[in-house]
């Protein structure tokens, strides 16, 4: 979900995604960055992202991932599910 | 829809797997490079930056693997595991061959025996609803399974209220006449509804019609499928043809189905109605009944009903039917009841062996997993997931099981054919259901099921040994967990049991083999080599008078003796090595009689009989050819009869009588011959008398010929010469004395028992040895460090050998000692099967113990050598 979310703004390469997640979460969500790649393969396989090779600003070849319409739909579903859950957890915590 | 797209994306990635790998690699390298750059920007030294980047990235091999697994088809990982497994097994061919061999034997033996179980016990009998069929007997004080008489059959059939139908059959030997002469032909006589009761419809033609079994009905005959093929080439126009049975023409009306058999009457080629057996005599017993239960009638209530009828008949006809009760059994019980316990014992034996075999191979796998701990630990550290490692082991186990199963099925097929060939023809004819023996769907299913079970066991054993803590230990030191100790203890006990099982079976096989040898070489009182034998039935009208029979004897013996290659020929009414039956009661003339029971076997033999078979005359003389009814009656008695009835006297010159009131027919004892074995090879010596054939000739006898050439080759000439003399004479049972001895039921019993026990013993020995190897090797692998320390402290190689061999020797000694005790008990139990050998036969016991000890030594020498060649420095460093 996080990966899909980072890709909503612009296509990014793996490193960019990792940086983006780290920056946006203020360094709270740091995982072994390599674990990104199996996840990306899964998204590719599901057809939620597309990949293409492009040059970076520093003129190196990198694979950029783009959100597909199916991916956008999936993200929407997951976000609403997540919000429902967060809301539910919030209500439980408030009551207690 | 989505899954389809997913599949195609997956397929595309599969097809461009190389590209996928390259791209992933590049992408990850790019990531690390960027991270490193980031570090360097923060002012970290280039080398440290690279390390830092790698640390932050994580274990790239694992991610690569995970990515692969995400996009790979399920079979790709499997294929990879499979290739790896093959490589592992190739690297260690000794292990692979041993494991596969054991599995092959274990699975092969189980499946082969299951094949027999299936053919005999599981495959339904070829009748309609066979479990509603019963067989009916008359029970008399001698035993429960006796024949019933025709009038009783008619009454049972009429009075019963529980059977849909009730019919009878009687196995019968016909004399078949065809243009080439007269032959004996097997068959049976049945009542008209016999096949309808069984629910069998002829494959060709029709069944007997109601009433066709009555006196004076036209004679009709049904052929068995094999007789149709054999005698008529399977031609359709066989219907309506005539076949001469017992001099009566019978019209062929049908052919029975190919899979039809009826074991109690087999072998049977000709099925006629019982019209010749119809009689009013209630004391004349000749039939067995079969019946089909009415729907809803239980076996018990039917039995009670028919018992009541028999009791009523016993009251009504006390003269003939006193003490005659009805007896009834399910048909399957009659057909396969005898063989069922044998097969079940064999099957459980094979199952037990298979279980031990599997546990053994599992222990071998364990030894290997032990020696591969390091490899596993390294692979684990490099990022192989637990599941991945376990899958690798499972694959290796499955490769072994699969190979073993395939070979095992092939071995089972061969084994079944071999076993079936080992069964003599006569016995096989009585078990027609075994003809369907083979690898059918059920047998294959059974094979797959046991393979699957073995596979599960194999996969679980090493997998259970893998755990995370173990993995760490594997890297750091040769940890000896509780599980290891437990396994060793369990394994040791198992090995002791295996070795003693092997010992018991080997002793059994040894004793049986020895008694089989003794049996074949027992002194039967004659020279068995170069003796050809042929049985003759001269049943036609031409041989009703004594003179005609004597003339025939002279002609036959004269012409056969003159055959080239024949030294001499003679005849006897019964051949040696038979059932020992054919007895007569007698009295000794001039001795007071107080009603003692005096009975010995009696044979009518021609004058040259003793000389031809080369019996040994102890006293007196044999008969002369001229001793016929014009001379006083003469008799030669055997040694046992002489000892039994004339203790301390010289019987020669004494007289005996069958009828003490007819002095003219008193028999003069003229000679004593050394015992000829008339009964089975292992029968106790029994009294026998030999009377002169010419003083009481018969029309049914066996000719024996002593040959100077191969005795088998003379048989066709003997047959054709008899046919020339008179084509109406039937000849059959052409055989040689060696064959007769070899194929006799007692020899067969001993041979098959020796083979079966021997086979099991061989497997048990193999398993015991492999088991011992497994346990010792495991122990060595666990004690490598200890051995290294010992050697570092100055232990000699010899003492390491002693250490390991001592452990193995201890297990072996316990196993052999326990085996010895059990063997003695087991041998005592099977005393009845032994012949000429004591249950505590010392040479056999010692030989078996030595063989077992040597095999055990060999099995433990290999790991001991490995232990002794441990390099202390390496062993210690390796830890």
Interface residues (C-beta under 8 A of the other chain):
Chain A: X13 X14 X15 X18 X32 X33 X34 X35 X37 X38 X40 X41 X42 X44 X45 X46 X47 X53 X60 X61 X62 X63 X70
Chain B: X2 X5 X6 X9 X10 X13 X23 X24 X26 X27 X28 X30 X31 X34 X35 X56 X57 X58 X59 X60 X62 X63 X64 X66 X67 X69 X70 X71
